[in-house]
Structure formats: C-alpha cells, structure tokens
Amino acid sequence: MNLFEYVRPASVAEAIAAAGEPNSAYLGAGTNLLDLMKGGALTPARLVDLTHLPDLGSIETLPDGSTRIGALVKNAALAHDTDFAKRFPVVAEALLSGASAQLRNAATVGGNLMQRTRCPYFTDTASACNKRQPGSGCDAIGGENRSHAVLGWSENCIAVHPSDFCVALTALGAIVEIEGTTGRREVPITEFFLLPGDTPEKETVLEAGEMIVAVRLPAEAAKLAANQRYLKVRERTSYAFALASAAAALTIENGAITEARLALGGVAPKPWRASEAEAALVGKAPGKEAFAAAAEAAFAEAKPSGDNAYKIELGKRVVARVLAMAAAGTPERMPALPASAFAPLPEGVVNV
Amino acid sequence: MSDAIPMPGGRNRFGSNSGQPLTRRDGVLKVTGAATFAADNHPDRLLHAVTAGATVSRGRVTFLDVEAAKAHPGVVAVITPENRPPLAMDPDEKPTRFSFRTEVLQDDTVRYAGQPIALVVAETLEAATEGARLLSPRYEEEPARHGFDAVDTYEPEAVGVGAPAKVGKGDVEAGLAAATRRVEVRYETPGQYHNAMEPHAIVAEWDGDRVTLDTPNQALVMSTGAFAAWFGIPAENVTIRSPFLGGGFGSKAIIFGGQVLAILAARMLQRPVKLALRRDQMYGPVGHRGATRQEMRLGIDDEGRLTALDHLTTSATSSFEEFLEPASNASLNTYATPALLARHKAVRWDIGTPGPMRAPGEASGSAVLESAMDEAAFAAGLDPLEFRLRNYAETDPASGKRFSAKALRECYADGAKRFGWAGRPLAPGQMRDETGRLVGWGMGTALFHAPMFQAEAKATLRADGTALVETAGADMGQGAWTALHQIAADGLGLAISMVEFHSGHSGLPDGGIAGGSGHTATAGSALHAAGTDAIAKLSELAVGDERSPLFGAGNVGVEARDGRLYRADDPERSESYAEILARAGLSEIGGAGQGARDPASAEERAMFSHGAVFAEVKVDPDLGQIKVSRLVGAFAAGRIINPRLASSQLYGGMIWGLGFALEEQAVHDRRSGRIMNANIAEYHVPVNADVPEMDVILVPEDDPYVNPLGIKGVGEIGITGTVGAIANAVWHATGIRARRFPIGIADMLTRPQAA
C-alpha cells in the first residue's frame, strides 16, 4: 500500500480537524479499508484512527425511547446485546448474517455504513471505474455483472451496496448522527446514501471531515419487534455477500397489516427502502396474495443492468418469503444460521 | 526450523502400528504455532521480494516506471527483462517431467494476466509491495483469447502428464446405432484454483555456489535438480527444506518462475531473499484446474446395458504451454461397455498454464461421467445404483486386464445401506422435507488410480534399542508423516514411540513425489523395506553368534517384534536389538529400502481405488438456494494404514467435491480475459456451514498386487463421485440439469415458483 500519514486523535473535534485535510480517510477496524488499500484501490494520504476515541462505543436507550448506537460499537457486540436484539431483532439477524465471526468481532457500526461496494471493477485498479476514478468509465457494464444492481443504477455505475446491517437499519428508519466542523446534524439513513447518477464517487451525504458518531433507532421501530425478519440469499450457506436480501417488519392487528417496513439489499447501489411495497401491504390480510403483490411493487421499477435479470425474479421471491417469515413472528431464539434460507422455518412459509 | 517430529509417547497395539487411528504427529506443532512454514523463516539481513503482475492478458510491456519504484524508501533493486542477470537454462527447457515453461522475465511479452513482469526487492515487504505498484506498467495490448466458442480447437498429442489424447476400443458408432436409447449431453466445468491455505513462498540463501531454499514442495529431491538446472550448479548444491506444507494439491509439485527469480535476486544481491505470494498472485502463475467442455454420448440397450460410451473433452490450456485436463480418461476404467472412446481436443487461451489439481482429469471427468450416467439411468427407467450395477466392470474396460482388487460392489452396498438409498423414487421432484423444501438423492461412483512412483529410505537401529528412519517425504496436511512413521515402525518391529522419523528435507533419501495418491504406497514401501533390511542384517549378527539365544536359527528364521528378535519356531528364545548390537560392539546398524511398483504386477493387473458416494440435497423451491444435507462415501482402497487420517482425507475430498459441484469457479471478464474474483472472499470454497453430516465408510479390501503392503491411496478419490452425486441429487430434487458447474441459484430459478 501507499505511504500514508497516521493520525490518532484524542477527541472527535481533533478527528474532524485532521480528516478535513484532502485525501484523508477515517480508520475504524479497517476490515474493508485496509484490504482496499493493500490492493491499491484506495490510496489515502492520511488515516485518522478513530478506534481510540472515547465515548463512541456504547449502546444507550435515550429518554425518548430511541436507541443510540455509538459509531465504534462492534458488530458482534451489538448483535449479541440481549436487550438490543430483543427490541430490534431484524438488526441483530442482519448483522449475524454478514461476514464471519472474526470480522464481526472487529468491524464497527460506523464502518459498516461506510463500507465500499464489492464490485470487482471497483476493487481492481486495472479496470475503469467511475467510483474509484471519476470519469474513467464503468467496466462492470458489459462485463461480469451477474451480482450487480437491478434498481437505482445509472449508466455510470451498476454496483451494489454490500451491507446487511444497513438494510435492516433502513427498514426501521434509522437516523445517522454526523459531526463535522460546522457542528452536528442528523440524516435519516434513507437519505444518507446517494444513488450513483452522474456522481457515483459520491456515495453518502458526508462532507469532507464529517464523521458518523452514532446511529439511532427511533422508539417506534421497537414496536415492530414481534414481527420482523431478515432473509439473505447467497451463493453459499455462510460468509458470502447477498445476491438478494430483504428486511421486513410488520404490525398486524385484527388480521390486517397496519404497518409495514421493507428494505432490500444486494440489488441496488444503496440499501433500498421499498416504500411502494410497504404502502401496498397496509390494510391487507397477511398472506401469499398480499406478499406477492408487495414483491411486484418492490421491483416494479427494476431492470437488469447486465446478465442479472434473474435477480429481479429472485428479489421478488425473497420479498414474498421475508414477509411470510415476518408475519409468522420473530423467532424466540436467533436461528443458528441467521437470515438463511436454511434456518428452521415456520410451517406454511415455503410455497409447496 | 524443525524437520523432525519428536518421538511420540503414545501407546501402540502389540506388534502392529499400521491400522491404528493415531492422531497426526505434527498436530501439536501446528495448533501451537510451533510448526515453521516456509514464510516463517527470517534469516538475518533478509530482503523481501514482490512480483509485479501484468494487468492485461496478452501483449507487450512498453513501459515500467522503474525510477519511481527505486525511489520508494526501502527499495533495494528492481529486476526487469532489461537488467535480469542471466540464468543457466532456457525457460523453454524442461529438466524434469513435471517442469512447465514459466516466466522468469525472459522478455517483455505478456502471456496472461498476473504474469510476473518485474521483481521488486526491498528491506520490507511493504516497501517491495508499494515499489511493485509504483511501476505503473503500460502495454501494447492485444485482444485476449478466451472462451470455448471464441477460439479454434486443435488435436493434442497427449493430455495430463503424458497420457494419450485418444484411447478406445470397439466401434462406438455401431454401438450407438444399435442402442435403444441414447443420451447425448454437453457439460462444462470452469477454471478452478488450488487455493492452498498456505500461499506459495520461498526463502533463498546462497553460500558460495550452494543455495538453501525454504519452500513448500511436494517432490523434494526431484526439485533440487530442477532448481539446480536454472543456476548451472549440481543438484547436490541445492538444499530444500520443506517440513510443513499448508496444502499443496498439485500446485506445489511444480516450480514456478517466481521461485527462480527470488533465488536469482538472492544471488545477485548476496543476501537472503523471501518471496511470498499474495492470494491474488496465486491466480495464474502457479497452475489451476483447466476449464473443460465435455460432450458425452451413451448408448443403452433394452436391458439397461451400455452399448457405447464416447467421452470427448475440450480442455483449455495456455498459449505457450500444454497441460490438458485429461477428463475423458475418467471414463476408461469404470463401466463395462463393448465400445469405448475417450478423446480430447484442446484450446489455447491467454491464461496461466493449468496444472495438476487434486484428482486431475478424474475430478472434472467423473463429474460429467457420473452426471451422464444418471441421465442414462433415468432414460432407461432404472434406479441409478441398479443401472451402475448392470454396467459393473468385472475387468478393466480400457485394457481388459483383471483388477488387482475391486471391492466396489461392497462400496455400493455399504454406502447405500448407510445412506438409506432403498425406496428412492425414480422421478425427480418427488420428495419434500417437513417444511416443504425439495429433497433429492443422487449417487456417483468414485475411482482413482493406485499408482506408485520411486522412493528410497534408510533405517538405522541404534544401540539403545531405538531407531531412526529417513525419507524426503512431504506432508501437505494429509498426515503422510504419521502414516509413514507407522509403516516404518512396523518394518522395524518396534513400537512407534521407539522410532524417530525424519522427513521434509532434500538431503534425505528420495521420498518421491507426494502426488497422484501414491505417496504412502511408495515412500511407505521404501521405509518398510529399509526396516526389513536393517532387521535382516541384525538377524545375521544374532544367528551367526554362538552367544546368542538365536544362534543357528538361520533356517527357521527369526521374527522381529516389539524390539526383539524371536526364533520363529520357539518364541521362548529371543534377544533384544540392543543386546545384539552391544555384543557385536556396534553403535548402530543400518538398512536401505526402495519403493516401486513390481513391473510384472503392473503388466498383469489394473490397479484402482474404488468408492461410491451418496448425496442428499435440499433446495428451497422459491429461492433456489441449494444445501447438501447428507453425504455418505464408501471407499475400498486396499490396506488402510491410519483410519483416522484416511477418513479425514476422504472427508476433505468429498468436501472439495461439494465445492466443485456448487461453488468453485474463476470468473473471467469476457473482454479482457482477466480473473475478476482472485480472492477467497469471492472465489467460493465450502465454509463450515456448507458441510453437512458426513459419513465415510472404509470398506475392507485386501490387494496383494499393488505392493507387498497392499497400500493404495485415498488423497484424491473423495472428489470423484461426489461432484456427480451432488449434481444428480440437485436434479432429483428439482428436475433441473444445469450441465454447467458450479450449479447455482440462477439455475434453480428456471423452475417456476409454486403458487
């Protein structure tokens, strides 16, 4: 990797000042950043190491009932926090379906939001990539793109956001707390990530020097705890990125869905909130018909960006299944294979 | 640096070390981190070398920013075709039969992406790595040639390592014409990469015109000659230390250019040099399992018997060297048929040269043979096992020779019973589990050659009653050192705790090649013979000495057991090895032995290990995700020296088969030909969660012809049969024949979602 300056700030203010310099990057656990640096895909001149900052590592319930997760909380610590997992089971399930145990032990909440796409043309410095080198083109278009986006992509970029965690956060309407030189601001996660459009290099609303200090889950999200699931379809049983995933949360009263949350992963350049599908579910009786209609609504705008038309069909089936799983109720215990198609399933969930 | 396993304190059954499920002797060293792998060596004044790899598949390097690399702090030297010191051998020469043309910066041509185009040497690994990046090469690029339909085929002369490209008997066309049913299918297998856990590495240090190499190697003594040829020095001036290998799978049997360049840099700079490949650098320069397109034609008569079998493989190789996956030859020895044809075509792509990878030929070939046999069984309306039994080969289909031993019927029976095969519905899509997932059962026949190579060994009985045995064998993790140790102890009539075992060093007697599933048979035979030789010499001392209780036993003979010689006709009369040596005033007595196949047996008999693999898969009917839920393998492979380690090898092979069937493939960009998933996050191999409940049955088999010890091999056979069994189970669950490996979710989505 390139030579870089290493800065270890003592406070958030120092960190922000240090990272305001051009070509700086924040370092969390580095589970993604350092790999990209080793491969030469990223060559920051300065790394600002956040891991020694105080006060960013706790999970708190605030007086208004919302839950605030510090940016440096480890993925594993969050997923295994009993109280958190009880209140936001879909988040825990999504976290535990990602990466490996070792990576989850190291990787941070803030870093998860900031992870980069797994598009091989982004990682590979010999390929054209508008994300890595604006204006150079996109070799994924016309290349090996079976795992690329079917929603939200542009002629400049068809890469997908790889996170599982962010999909669950998106379904539950999480708020991202950001601190910068001009102070603190809050952005809903649905607005935190940007679509590629003509500027695929700009992936989030963060300005130079701004850092994520926390992610907050609103109190009302916890009310959905009884019926929420994450489902992730992948090319092997574990330790693989999603071909298509979905997080669903439902409120069911008197045999009808009164509130629905649905977000998709692995199919779009950002964690994809499926608002039309949510709207289509409200007032309906939970069941195959309603779920199939929601699946159609979720992918109504989808189109293949290459050899990936199958992902539209797959995505619809994932949506229908995750809604059926959520309707069947959050399991009492986390399945041994979280979010897996091969976890034990409630009866009637599989189409037979 | 440890190339000796300490003498274990374990118990042994009286009179027999072989057959005992000992744990591996190197296990504690490995789990405690005390085992020294090549890249763990850090001699004083060590320099680090990193190769820069081409980022185009074909063309010429027109510019390297050598100045930028040299200016990077810590960089000591940048070696390019411009300044590379001369080598003693032309890179197109082949000093051994396992030598491949390789890249040693002989010119500016690029023949595949990832090919080394420069070597940067620096004080630290980081500086060398960044120096290599700073070279920012520019190219005159030519279009990459890649894909079975994009490139013309040619007729090769040989496939694999010197196997004929076309073998046959009978009239295949007539057989097909006479058939009542025919199955004509085309399958494809992708390029696959060895991905040993330990990346290739070398530490080279010169002392005058002698060089010492720490490098993982599957063929130690042969490789000294190969390295020596590059540098114009005698083979004895090359010492290779290879005490531990973190997996080899065929890719550490063959010397690659990077090793030569590291040795060259060490000589040029007169300092020790280490080169350790990154994971992505293992995709190209160090071999792979070549891609194949396989076309099969099977004819079946009314009785469900084959009338003809034609297996045509098109194998992909590089533009500059030929290693062709001998996949069709997997059809030569399994099923009886009056007409048989195994033939190959070849295509040249702009890729690194393929090479042997665990079960070369047989893995890809049996995947397709067993799939096609399943298709034929269904066409014939027969249970897949019954169909195979009707086509059971009593003699070798290709040569007509009798088998040395073949307990395949027992494998079928034992495997089917353990699996619960009976009652399997013939039609696909008939079985569901309790939650509605599709369930399918499939099976495949496993078969692998039982070869022997050449090996030598020494045994030394010492005055204190202990012994030292030596052979330059290779333990890649398969447990060879443990199994060989057991055999050696039996050869000496000693408990294993009394025997010190040295291996993994080229200065020891030639242990042959750890490959082809022949290492235990070959090196084991040599060790056993060396022990027997030492005992014979010891007996001579005793029976010729009036003071010995064994005096005069020459005609009736003596038996060596538990450190003593006994009169064969009177077990009351015996003497310990130590007593015999002490009376003779000797501090030790040595023996030597060789291991090789008896040519007469080889001429008369066809020699194979056999097996049967049964698989159950579950497929989510909506989502298409596939999971293997059960695997049962029954294998007959002659005498099993260590059932624990043999089972472990078979488990490993079957898991590899699972990866072949459902996961492994190099994804090449269709335009540039470059591999886009050269890392083990995106190149999938099975993870723990993929591995189901597994059962390995070791079917007893006495094979008196393979070698006096009756040893075959178990290193590769586990893959064969398994791939087909899983593919057939997927079909049985879903009715979908993907015919292109790996089988994935997209293939399953062609099945409409149930209402």
Contacts between the chains, C-beta under 8 A, distances in Angstrom:
chain1	res1	chain2	res2	distance
A	1	B	126	7.1
A	1	B	129	7.0
A	1	B	130	6.4
A	2	B	130	6.2
A	2	B	133	7.6
A	3	B	73	7.6
A	3	B	130	7.0
A	38	B	129	7.8
A	39	B	280	7.6
A	40	B	133	5.3
A	118	B	681	7.7
A	118	B	682	7.1
A	120	B	667	7.9
A	120	B	676	4.0
A	120	B	677	6.4
A	120	B	682	6.9
A	121	B	676	7.5
A	124	B	674	7.7
A	124	B	676	6.9
A	125	B	55	7.8
A	126	B	55	3.5
A	126	B	56	7.7
A	126	B	674	7.3
A	139	B	669	7.5
A	142	B	671	7.1
A	143	B	669	5.3
A	143	B	670	7.0
A	143	B	671	6.7
A	143	B	676	7.5
A	144	B	667	5.2
A	144	B	668	7.6
A	144	B	669	5.7
A	144	B	670	7.1
A	144	B	676	5.1
A	146	B	746	7.1
A	233	B	623	5.2
A	233	B	624	7.6
A	233	B	625	5.6
A	233	B	745	6.5
A	234	B	625	7.6
A	235	B	663	6.7
A	235	B	684	5.8
A	235	B	744	6.2
A	235	B	745	6.8
A	236	B	662	7.6
A	236	B	663	5.7
A	236	B	684	5.2
A	236	B	686	6.9
A	236	B	687	6.0
A	236	B	689	7.6
A	236	B	690	5.3
A	237	B	627	6.2
A	237	B	687	6.8
A	237	B	689	3.9
A	237	B	690	4.7
A	238	B	687	5.1
A	238	B	688	7.4
A	238	B	689	3.7
A	238	B	690	7.3
A	239	B	687	4.8
A	239	B	689	7.6
A	240	B	684	6.5
A	243	B	745	6.3
A	288	B	755	8.0
A	310	B	745	7.8
A	310	B	746	4.4
A	310	B	749	5.3
A	313	B	749	5.4
A	314	B	623	7.1
A	314	B	624	7.1
A	314	B	745	6.7
A	314	B	746	7.8
A	314	B	749	6.0
A	317	B	622	4.7
A	317	B	623	5.7
A	317	B	624	8.0
A	317	B	749	7.8
A	317	B	753	6.0
A	318	B	623	6.6
A	320	B	622	7.2
A	321	B	622	5.8
A	321	B	623	6.4
A	337	B	689	6.2
A	340	B	689	8.0
A	341	B	620	4.6
A	341	B	623	4.9
A	341	B	625	4.3
A	342	B	618	7.2
A	342	B	620	7.6
A	342	B	625	7.0
A	342	B	627	5.1
A	344	B	435	7.4
A	345	B	435	4.7
A	347	B	435	6.9
A	349	B	435	7.3
A	349	B	436	7.9
A	350	B	435	5.5
A	350	B	436	3.6
A	350	B	437	6.3
A	350	B	620	6.9
A	350	B	621	6.3
A	350	B	622	6.5
A	351	B	436	7.2
A	351	B	621	6.0
A	351	B	622	5.2
A	351	B	753	6.1
A	351	B	754	4.2
A	351	B	755	7.1
A	352	B	432	6.5
A	352	B	436	3.9
A	352	B	621	7.0
A	352	B	754	6.2
